[in-house]
Structures are given as C-alpha cells and as structure tokens.
Amino acid sequence: MTVVTDRTSPQPKPDFEPDDKTRAEIITFGVVVAAPIIALIAAVPLVWGWGLGWTDVAIALTFYVISGLGVTVGFHRYFTHGSFKANRPLKIALAVAGSLSLEMSVLDWVATHRKHHKFSDKEGDPHSPWRFGPGFKSMTKGLLYAHMGWLFESERTNRAKYAPDLIKDPDVMRMHRLFPTLAITSLILPGLLGGLISMSWQGALTGFFWGTVMRIGLLHHVTWSINSICHVFGDEAFEVRDKSRNVWWLAIPSFGESWHNLHHAEPTCARHGALRGQIDLSAGLIRWFEKAGWAYDVRWPTPERLAAKRLG
C-alpha cells in the first residue's frame, strides 16, 4: 500500500536552526566561562591595597543591575513569557539592557528558554541537570552540563519554531542584529568610564576588570545557576511536572529568579517570589513600570491561582 503525502502542506519545523553555532561563537563562550576564573585568581595581587575603589564598585554594580534586570525582566518575563505588555520605548530599553549581559541575543535567548519550558527536565531540554540520570556521578556531570556545558553544543535552537512572534517584531530583529555591537559596548564602556572618571589608565584597567570581566562572569554564573542548582536543590512549594525548586540564597543576586518553583508552576506570572518573605526585585521593578504607565496588563499572581497550585 502506497501512502501519498501532501507535499504542499506545511512541514513541522525542526528544533534546531539549519546553521550550527560557528567555531568563533563556541570559542567566545569558552573565553566567557574561563575569564572570570582566571580573573579571580589574578584579583588577589591586583586589589591588594590599590586595585579596587568606590568608583569600581559603582561601575560594576550599575552594569550588573542594568544587564541583570535586562535579562530577568526583559528577556525572561517580558519577551519569553509575556508576563506584561510594554510600550515601545520600554521594550527597546529592555532588549538593549538584556543584550549587555552577553548571554545571547534577545531572539536566541527567548527561543532557547521557550524550548527549555517545553521539555523541562525531559529529553529535548537544552540544559537539564537530569540529562544523564540520577546518581552522584550522573548528577555531577549533569549539573556541570546544565551550568555551562550546554553552551558548547553546536546546535542552535530554531528561532522560527520557538520565537515566531519575535521574528515578526522589527524592533526585536533590529536588537538581534545589533547584538555584536551591544556586546562590544558592554565590554568597553566600564573601562572607559573608569578611565574618564579617574583620569588615569589605572582607573580604566580596574574599571574594566571589575565592571566588565567580574561583572559579566558573576552575572553569567548566577544565571546558569538557575538552570543547574534550581533544578536539583532547594524547596518545592508548588506542583510542577519537573524538578524546579526554590533556592533562597540566590534570590538577591538573581533578582528573584531563584524562586524557580512557582515560575515553572505559572510561567507567565510576573512575580516569581509570591510567598511571604520571598524577595523578588524583578517583580518590584515591573510594579514600578506599571505605576509609571510604561507596563500594562501585568499578570500578577492571585490567591486563587496560588492556592490551586500549592502543595500540602
């Protein structure tokens, strides 16, 4: 019996882009992973008595907050999950701020994260720590893979399949194409500011070291910890179909992203830390945007929805 197929009907989109990541991209990921570790070793003699000042702290903290909230509020809660709607200036500002993190372009970040939610902790998840199964050796390998190993995979998540809405948005596509320029700006600007404020080459060097190398390294490892640590360790307060957990000690540096259990129970919710005592700085910023009139239709958690998902 011959089966006749309709070649004119649309075919399902594959999970990956036809073009893999380039060797240059993978090498760049390697540099990003290794540089903070090397820099931390070098920091001891560097900062002993002269290598760190209030200007360096201010530059590093400012860039960490802007780029970090650009990822959590922009890339994650807004672009990926549509937790709120934003006016055009805010949308563009969030895309720029998130790009300064050097994690991925807004388009690739969203596509990858949406795929993660579709297959969370199952086959197909780009960065599940349970990839190699349970057991000490398997979990150790899995945690390392979920934390940073997955970045070295050559396949690129299919953008048209997982982020078709963003591909249709000309502002998003412009930010996607500008990602290399924004990344270079994020690398250079802290050192430039340090040099101009101090009017010295030493200020430029320390500004670059703390505001670029250490800031990017810390932010990346905090972000990667949500993929690794928050899918293995911590508390579970809400019913989910995966291994997502809450890790309280990451709440401040991750701007509330480590309240990961509720996020996987209610992905479109604008607040991840919805229980008493759970600090969520990203939700606080969204609330501020809402009051300013820049954000609207915010999907705040309701007592009824929380109760329906609550364990015990």
LINVEN-V743434 format. One record per helix or strand of 3 or more residues. SS is the DSSP state (2 for helix, 1 for strand). FROM is the first residue (numbers start at 1). TO is the last residue. Records with the same first field share a line. If there is no record, write none. Layout:
SS = FROM-TO + FROM-TO
This chain:
2 = 23-47 + 54-80 + 88-99 + 106-118 + 136-147 + 149-152 + 159-162 + 164-167 + 170-177 + 179-198 + 201-227 + 229-231 + 248-250 + 260-265 + 281-292 + 303-309
